[in-house]
Amino acid sequence: MEKSQNLSSYGVSAVPRITNKKVAIITSEWNFEITSVMKSGCVDTLVKHGFSYNDIIEKSVAGSFELPYMAKIVIKQYNVDAVICIGCIIQGETKHFDFIAQATATGIMQVGLDCGKPVIFGVITANNIQQAIDRAGGTHGNKGVEAAITCLKLLAV
C-alpha cells in the first residue's frame, strides 16, 4: 500500500463478505464529533459486507482509555466474534496524550491476545483536531471504515 493510500478507498472485491458472525463496536464519547463519524463509517462498512444490524452490538465508554476494559467485558457477556474499538486521542499541552495513547494501544492488543479474538484498534492519535477530522471522513479517509475492513479480513482467516 502506498503512503498516499488508505483502506477507506478499497476495492469491494478485495474485502470478504461475512455472515453469521457477531461484532461489537465500542465507541469513546470523548471527541464524539470525531468518533461518531468513525462509528457510522464502521457500521455502514460492516453492513455493506454481509453483517446484519442485529449482529452488531454498540456500546460506548467515556474515553479511549476505557476501550480495552469494555472490550473484555463485551467478549465475555455477548460472546462476540470480534470487537472494534473506536476512539480519538488528540495531543494536548501535557504528556497525558502519550500515556493514554500507549495504554490504550497496549490494552486493546492485550485483550485480543488474551481472548483469542480480533480486537481492532480503530483509534486516531492526532496532533490536532484538523488531523483527526482528516482521518474521520476527511482527506485521509475514515479510520472507522478501515477498522471495519480490518475486522472483516481477520474474521475471514
C-alpha angles and dihedrals in degrees: 000000000000121000091249093052128087134186091248089077097053133146111254091223090058093063121074122236110237125197135169094031132114124222133182124213114201114193129194114230091208108098088011093170085068102034094049090059090048092050092050091051090048095051093045091051094049091050091046088057101048110287120130117223086238090062094055116085114197123203133165136210133192097251144352092268089068095052097092094050093050091045090058092047093048093049090054099041101039102027092225123180093227142000128217115203115204122191145136125219116186123195114252133182096281138056089259088101092059094050095046095045093049095044092047094049094045093045094051091048092048094051090054093049093046095047098038092229132108111271107182125214104223095161124131114215106192137171092222144001093266092058089051092050090049089056096043101064097318133104094313097050128248119304088204091061090047091051091052092050091049089051093049092050093049092048089054093057 
